[in-house]
């Protein structure tokens, strides 16, 4: 099964994710009863009312979290919220995957604040996130995800709308997205976009939940048969679009994995083969998935080399800088492209060739638990060929036969 978290229009917040899970069919009573236990571990906070109601947001029927709390604190240490979440998770008997999800979600918040303010984790104070709301969003989402058995699904996020403009909070007025959002998402595979509002669309809690839940980010839905849909409404109202998080669960109809890559292209004229060769090696060693150079003819009959690079979005900027500095090109074209990938695993296999022992890394493709194809990394073949004074072709045959024997492939 696959779950798509569609945050490309209205972003994501903790209460929107929780509400969308309830809308999809999570046990409301189990969530409410579990969340109420958080009161025991968070002094000075009391839940006055907690429920989920049906609401209409700009023409979309959705579920909305109704929450009233009584609190006499304006800030508290982040580790107090963390301890509340961990203790509550243990008491209500969450699965191990749900416990890890809850723990890592609050840790993402803590680490973001620690990095922003340059303070150790134990000294970080929450202001906006100091309310029991944060614990409710995280614990409630963990319970709902557990109840729907979604932790076993492949979970995909669309690009995340963060909004624009400015926002004012305990640290003054800042540009949106705030530093906490950027810190939480930094280093992840999540793609952000502005969206359609000059307000905050994605909250730090929502970002923390998403980054610890999604396996990957894709601009497109995967091929799947839709089984259930959940709509979770946020508290704000916007002109022009519903403030609703949409989650979609379905059965994958493709044995291949779908992801999104970046394609970088440039034309190189009057450049030597040595520079091109060095450029390829450097790009590959710095994160490019593949580099292709194709000869061609451009305007006025000029010969050219078309360089095409496949990479992840996380290394796009660094590879563009490298391409410019290594070749002197004056421009680089960029586009996103979806691709299907055959699922594979990489294993290390001990082998014996000419009475010498080696360990080789091998990519294996399986279908219905049967190995359909394997490929030993070429660098491994080259190393063994050199150490045994064999040709690459001869070493490749010997290694392949030995791997087949080890894997029981006929």
Secondary structure, DSSP 8 states (H G I E B T S, - for coil): -EEEEE-TTT---HHHHHHHHHHHT--HHHHHHHHHGGGGGSTTEEEEEEEEEEEEETTEEEEEEEEEEEE--S-EEHHHHHHHHHHHHHHTT--HHHHHHHHHHHHHHHHHHHHHHT--GGG-EESGGGSHHHHHHHHHHHHHHHHTT-TTSEEEE--EE-B-SEEEETTEEEESS-HHHHHHHTTSS--EE--S-SSB-S-HHHHHHHHTT-SEE-SS--SEEEEEEEEEE-S---SSS--EEEEEEEEE--SSEEEEEEEEEEEE-S--HHHHHHHHHHHHHTT-SEEEEEEEE-GGG-EEEEEEEEE-GGGHHHHHHHHHHHH--S--EEEEEEEEE---EEEEEEEEETTEEEEEEEEEEEETTEEEEEEE-HHHHHHHHHHTT--HHHHHHHHHHHHHHHHT--
